[in-house]
Amino acid sequence: MKVRSTRDINVEMELTDAIVQGLASDGGLFLPHCWGEGLDNLKADNFQEYCEKALAPFFKGDELEGELSSIIKSALNFPISLNFFEKDHALLELYHGPTAAFKDFGARFLAEILSKKALEKELTILVATSGDTGGAVASAFYKKPGIKVAILYPKGAVSPLQEKQLTCWGENIMSFRVEGSFDDCQKMVKEAFSNDALCEKYNLTSANSINIGRLLPQMAYHGYSSQLFFEKTGLKANLVIPTGNLGNGFGALWAKKMGAPINKVVLATNENQTIPNYYKTGSYLALSSVTTLANAMDVGDPSNIERLFDLYPSFEELKKDSLSISISDREIKEEIEEVFKKYSSPICPHTAVGMRAAKTLLEDGPYIVSSTAHASKFKEIVEPAIGSKIMLPPKLLELFEKEGVVFDIGTSLEALFQEF
Ligand SMILES: *Cc1c(COP(=O)(O)O)cnc(C)c1O
């Protein structure tokens, strides 16, 4: 199937080509011409099978159509579980992948697709990260033949565990510590992409969250979890999604559009109010981001917002299908503590945003909260709130045995490409 730009439906490409390119040539984001259907009662024995059925229409006629099944089997080879903690309240655990955050789904799916393309020509992935994305991308592309990855992150602005996840690789993964902010990192990446000579010489490709290849599996797991919930309870769940750049949240709304048994989608943000403000006023105003305890969602101008406007041209329709709420740092801490007291399970600060939003807006209604990361990734915040230690999962412990390699650079592109 061809996909098109959010800005001009005549700017179109085959899906795989769009995944390789990242951004549409007019600066818009890629979306399918039609949203698809058939998730209203899609039966499958497991997530891989569900995913294959849900994504097949989008790969129809694509050069990778025949390989979709093997792509899914290699990329999404870790558990996903729907954990009922009350009769009709469940947590969708999205953190059982190699880097213990939901970003593994998108990054690994993308890596399988790009590595097929790298058989034709070598690719270089350039990615700026403020934390989780870079680690998931590094892990997903590690030792993929024909692909080199350069990760840029701001010095002193990522947690010790995150830094380990960015620098522990070697082989085809290079990490660059930039003397500047996350915005500086993003500026460098944009500068490289607007330099035709560099793009041509290195076949530069992006792996950031606007890539449609990252959204597809995220749409599928929201459909899958709502179907499981429906089969077990007979109810359409409300889906509560901790949100920053609206990647995961958009996936939920897309699954609903395709007919999955979803009641409302709740977009839960931290103290960054851009999305809740939009729901209140109907007019969109980007804000500067503020720092919070749920730092992977510290976003003031969500990169997927154009996709939300595209999916819902009518503000009234958007409000019929979804809600949004902002949760404060104080509420995050309280929620981590309360959940631990009640269920003896530590949750990460992002998941806490979702849990508190669910309680505030839905009371006793049926709901699924997306649990986006393992609590131990944010143990500096979680341990004091629950008053006890949490163990790192074995996959993360292994990271600490690897030697890290990192290049310290200023903010100039020359220093970066000197290392290639
Ligand atoms: C990236 C991230 C989010 C936010 O996801 P978006 O798709 O940007 O909305 C939430 N929680 C965790 C742990 C993340 O890494």
The ligand as a Tripos MOL2 file, in Angstrom:
@<TRIPOS>MOLECULE
LIG
   15    15     1     0     0
SMALL
NO_CHARGES

@<TRIPOS>ATOM
      1 C1          8.9690    7.5210   25.0600 C.3       1 LIG1
      2 C2          8.2970    7.1510   26.3250 C.ar      1 LIG1
      3 C3          6.9920    7.5890   26.6260 C.ar      1 LIG1
      4 C4          6.2220    8.5150   25.7230 C.3       1 LIG1
      5 O1          5.8960    7.9370   24.5040 O.3       1 LIG1
      6 P1          5.4060    8.8120   23.2800 P.3       1 LIG1
      7 O2          5.2160    7.8640   22.1740 O.co2     1 LIG1
      8 O3          6.4820    9.8220   23.0120 O.co2     1 LIG1
      9 O4          4.1480    9.4750   23.6790 O.co2     1 LIG1
     10 C5          6.4100    7.1430   27.7890 C.ar      1 LIG1
     11 N1          7.0810    6.3530   28.6590 N.ar      1 LIG1
     12 C6          8.3330    5.9260   28.4110 C.ar      1 LIG1
     13 C7          9.0180    5.0650   29.4140 C.3       1 LIG1
     14 C8          8.9920    6.3050   27.2390 C.ar      1 LIG1
     15 O5         10.2500    5.8810   27.0040 O.3       1 LIG1
@<TRIPOS>BOND
     1     1     2 1
     2     2     3 ar
     3     2    14 ar
     4     3     4 1
     5     3    10 ar
     6     4     5 1
     7     5     6 1
     8     6     7 2
     9     6     8 1
    10     6     9 1
    11    10    11 ar
    12    11    12 ar
    13    12    13 1
    14    12    14 ar
    15    14    15 1
@<TRIPOS>SUBSTRUCTURE
     1 LIG1         1 GROUP 0 **** ****
